């Protein structure tokens, strides 16, 4: 895939409401309609665009069913009516499992999907790991799908490099709690680091793949709960906000347009050239994480993964 002419594209930033699938889909549709009407040929929606994922919310009715999926139906209708392409992820119940599935829909009604390889932290409460590589053989050529912390893992770049000419990505990246009075002041440096990781993830991903990246994000504050011990539902209140930026990045890692989370919901638009070039930054294959995660990041990752996996197993056993 190599476009000689620039292709108009857009990415959507949402402020979703947990559990309000109808309302969130209405918002996503409205922004996607605006983007297509303004000339975009490809539109990116965020990870979990039908509903943000918080531990504190009752989740049984929020996982969409593969046979009755209003989010995919909306994407199919938009792609066919506007003769364009659209992508985004959702929690999907398929067979006996639940996955974080990214769909990429073509104007001819065909669609491709990718299950996120590893749930991030408390996301482990709600879905399980996927096993595909994220490569999609579309009529645009090779397109790669990756969401949130997939963008900062070396294994994602390794399985997609040399195979794609466009990366469709999104995130649901939160930051430190603001309601822990004894710890929040001490964690402020981590907040700055974490926000930087989130904002730069699409840039560093593009630099190592050598392809343009469409990246859609969430924004806004939320209340949730923080699980403390695996095997229990012991938790404390957790108030936080989404960080990062919705952005469009070219194949050299140059940010063409960016909307930070603090700017609220909206659309970013630009023109890109589809296709791969030699990566600007070589991939250090000996590393697991692309950025240098702090020890606290790593500890948080392992502790919340363990708590979430235990919760998921117990919930499915009860079901």
C-alpha positions in Angstrom: 0.0 0.0 0.0 1.4 3.3 -1.0 -0.7 6.4 -1.8 0.6 8.9 -4.2 -2.0 11.4 -3.2 -2.7 12.6 0.3 -5.7 10.9 2.0 -7.9 12.9 4.3 -8.4 11.2 7.7 -9.8 12.0 11.1 -9.7 10.8 14.7 -12.4 11.3 17.4 -12.0 12.1 21.0 -14.9 11.1 23.2 -16.1 11.8 26.8 -18.1 8.6 27.4 -20.5 7.6 30.1 -20.1 4.1 31.6 -23.0 1.9 30.7 -24.7 4.5 28.5 -24.2 2.5 25.3 -27.0 4.2 23.4 -25.8 7.7 24.3 -22.1 6.9 23.7 -22.9 5.5 20.2 -25.0 8.5 19.5 -22.0 10.8 20.3 -19.6 8.6 18.3 -21.9 8.6 15.4 -22.3 12.4 15.5 -18.6 13.0 15.5 -18.0 10.4 12.8 -20.7 11.9 10.6 -19.0 15.3 11.0 -15.6 13.9 10.0 -17.0 12.1 7.0 -19.0 15.2 5.9 -15.8 17.3 6.1 -14.1 14.9 3.7 -12.4 12.3 5.8 -12.0 9.0 4.1 -10.8 7.1 7.2 -12.1 7.8 10.7 -10.7 6.4 14.0 -12.8 6.0 17.1 -11.3 5.3 20.6 -10.8 2.1 22.4 -14.0 1.1 24.3 -16.0 3.8 22.4 -19.4 2.2 23.3 -18.7 2.5 27.0 -15.6 3.3 29.1 -14.5 0.5 31.4 -14.3 1.1 35.1 -14.1 -1.6 37.9 -16.9 0.2 39.9 -19.5 -0.2 37.2 -21.9 -3.2 36.8 -20.6 -4.7 33.6 -22.8 -7.6 32.8 -24.9 -5.7 30.3 -22.0 -3.7 28.8 -20.2 -6.4 26.9 -21.7 -6.4 23.4 -22.7 -9.7 21.8 -21.2 -10.8 18.5 -24.6 -11.6 17.1 -26.3 -8.4 18.3 -23.8 -5.7 18.1 -25.2 -2.1 17.7 -21.7 -0.6 17.6 -20.5 -2.7 14.7 -23.9 -2.1 12.9 -23.3 1.6 13.3 -19.8 1.4 11.8 -21.1 -0.7 8.9 -23.8 1.8 8.1 -21.5 4.8 8.3 -18.8 3.1 6.1 -21.2 2.1 3.4 -23.2 5.4 3.3 -20.1 7.6 3.3 -18.0 5.2 1.2 -15.3 5.4 3.8 -13.4 3.4 6.5 -13.9 3.5 10.2 -12.3 1.7 13.2 -12.7 1.4 16.9 -12.7 -1.1 19.8 -15.3 -2.5 22.2 -15.8 -5.2 24.8 -17.3 -8.1 22.9 -18.8 -11.4 24.1 -17.8 -14.1 21.6 -18.6 -17.7 22.3 -17.6 -18.5 25.9 -15.1 -15.6 26.1 -15.1 -11.9 26.3 -12.5 -9.8 24.4 -11.5 -6.2 23.6 -12.1 -6.3 19.9 -11.0 -3.7 17.4 -13.1 -3.6 14.3 -12.0 -1.9 11.0 -14.9 -1.6 8.5 -14.7 -1.0 4.7 -17.2 0.7 2.5 -18.0 -2.6 0.8 -19.4 -3.9 4.1 -16.5 -6.2 4.9 -14.9 -5.9 8.3 -11.7 -7.1 10.0 -11.0 -7.5 13.7 -8.2 -7.7 16.3 -8.5 -8.8 19.9 -6.2 -6.9 22.1 -3.3 -9.1 23.2 -3.2 -8.3 27.0 -5.8 -6.5 29.1 -4.3 -3.5 30.9 -4.5 -3.5 34.7 -8.2 -3.4 35.9 -9.3 -4.2 32.4 -8.5 -7.8 33.3 -11.7 -7.8 35.3 -13.8 -7.7 32.1 -12.0 -9.5 29.2 -9.3 -11.9 28.4 -6.2 -11.9 26.1 -6.5 -12.2 22.4 -4.2 -14.3 20.2 -4.2 -12.7 16.7 -1.4 -10.4 15.5 -3.4 -7.3 14.6 -2.7 -7.5 10.8 -5.7 -6.9 8.5 -5.5 -7.4 4.8 -7.9 -4.7 3.7 -8.6 -3.2 0.2 -6.2 -0.4 1.3 -3.5 -3.0 1.8 -2.1 -4.0 5.1 -3.6 -2.2 8.1 -2.5 -2.8 11.6 -4.7 -2.5 14.7 -3.4 -1.8 18.2 -4.9 -0.2 21.3 -3.6 1.5 24.4 -0.6 -0.3 26.0 -0.1 -2.4 22.9 1.5 0.7 21.5 4.2 0.6 24.1 5.2 -3.1 23.8 8.0 -4.2 21.6 6.0 -7.4 20.6 3.4 -5.3 18.8 5.9 -3.6 16.5 7.6 -6.9 15.8 4.4 -8.6 14.6 3.3 -5.6 12.4 6.5 -4.1 10.9 7.0 -4.6 7.2 3.4 -5.7 6.7 1.3 -2.6 7.0 1.0 0.9 5.6 -1.4 2.3 8.2 -1.9 1.8 12.0 -5.4 2.3 13.4 -5.0 2.9 17.2 -6.8 4.2 20.2 -6.6 4.4 24.0 -8.4 4.5 27.3 -5.4 5.7 29.4 -6.0 6.9 32.9 -3.6 8.4 35.5 -3.0 8.6 39.2 -5.8 9.0 41.7 -6.7 12.5 42.8 -8.5 11.5 46.0 -5.7 9.9 48.0 -4.6 12.9 50.1 -1.5 11.2 51.6 -0.3 9.7 48.3 -1.4 12.0 45.5 1.2 14.8 46.2 3.9 12.1 46.2 2.6 10.7 42.9 2.5 13.9 41.0 5.9 13.3 39.3 4.5 9.9 38.1 1.5 11.7 36.7 3.7 13.9 34.5 5.7 10.8 33.4 2.5 8.8 32.7 0.9 11.6 30.7 4.0 11.9 28.7 4.1 8.2 27.9 0.4 8.4 26.8 0.9 11.4 24.6 4.1 10.1 23.0 3.0 6.5 22.5 1.6 7.0 19.0 4.6 9.0 18.0 7.1 6.4 19.1 5.0 3.7 17.6 5.0 5.5 14.2 8.8 6.0 14.4 9.4 2.3 14.9 6.9 1.1 12.3 7.5 3.7 9.7 3.7 4.1 9.0 1.2 6.8 9.7 -0.9 6.4 12.9 -4.5 7.4 13.5 -5.0 7.6 17.3 -8.3 8.2 19.0 -8.6 8.8 22.8 -11.0 9.4 25.7 -11.1 12.5 27.9 -12.8 13.6 31.1 -12.8 12.7 34.8 -14.3 9.5 36.3 -14.9 7.7 39.6 -14.0 4.1 40.0 -12.6 1.7 42.6 -9.1 0.3 43.0 -8.8 -3.4 43.8 -6.3 -4.1 46.6 -5.8 -7.9 46.9 -6.1 -10.7 44.3 -8.8 -13.2 45.2 -10.9 -10.6 47.0 -13.1 -7.6 46.1 -11.4 -5.4 48.7 -11.1 -2.0 47.2 -10.8 1.8 47.8 -12.4 4.7 45.9 -10.4 5.9 43.0 -11.0 9.3 41.3 -9.0 10.1 38.2 -9.0 11.4 34.7 -8.0 10.2 31.2 -4.7 11.5 29.8 -3.1 11.5 26.4 -4.1 13.0 23.2 -6.1 12.2 20.1 -3.7 12.7 17.2 -2.7 12.0 13.6 1.0 11.1 13.1 2.8 10.7 9.9 5.2 7.8 9.0 8.2 9.7 10.3 6.6 10.3 13.7 5.7 13.9 13.0 2.5 15.0 14.8 0.3 16.5 12.1 -2.5 17.5 14.5 -3.2 16.8 18.2 -6.1 17.3 20.7 -5.0 16.9 24.3 -7.4 15.2 26.7 -7.8 18.6 28.6 -9.4 20.1 25.5 -12.4 17.8 25.7 -14.3 15.9 23.1 -13.9 16.7 19.4 -12.3 15.8 16.1 -8.8 16.2 14.6 -8.3 16.0 10.9 -5.3 15.9 8.6 -4.0 14.4 5.3 -1.6 11.5 5.3 0.1 9.4 2.7 -0.6 5.7 3.2 2.4 3.3 3.0 5.5 2.4 4.9 9.0 4.0 4.9 12.2 3.1 6.7 11.6 3.5 10.4 13.1 6.6 11.9 13.9 4.8 15.2 15.3 1.3 15.4 13.4 -1.2 17.6 15.4 -2.4 20.6 14.1 -6.0 20.5 15.7 -6.9 23.8 13.2 -4.6 25.6 9.7 -5.6 26.6 8.4 -2.1 27.0 9.3 0.6 24.4 9.5 3.5 26.9 11.4 3.2 30.2 8.6 2.4 32.6 9.2 3.4 36.2 9.3 0.7 38.9 6.0 2.0 40.2 4.4 1.6 36.7 5.7 -2.0 36.6 4.5 -2.8 40.2 1.0 -1.2 39.4 0.8 -3.3 36.2 1.5 -6.6 37.9 -0.6 -5.9 41.0 -3.7 -4.7 39.1 -3.3 -7.5 36.5 -3.4 -10.1 39.3 -6.4 -8.5 40.9 -8.3 -8.2 37.6 -7.6 -11.8 36.5 -8.8 -13.2 39.8 -12.0 -11.1 39.5 -12.6 -12.3 35.9 -12.1 -15.9 36.8 -14.5 -15.7 39.8 -17.1 -13.8 37.8 -17.1 -16.4 35.0 -17.1 -19.3 37.5 -20.2 -17.8 39.1 -21.9 -17.3 35.7 
